[in-house]
Amino acid sequence: MGNLLYLVAVVLIIAWAIGYFGYQAGGLIHILLVIAVIAIILKVIRRAAD
């Protein structure tokens, strides 16, 4: 499950980068970025707790 969360975070960051530099998709791309950052922070916190 942890690897899946990390994979989703990476995909969302890549999608944000493509959207930011390639398309003007408005606030949706930035929401994806926030979700990706939260997922990475949760991954780091969970790994530190183990």
Secondary structure, DSSP 4 states (H G I P E B T S, - for coil): -HHHHHHHHHHHHHHHHHHHHH---THHHHHHHHHHHHHHHHHHHHHHH-
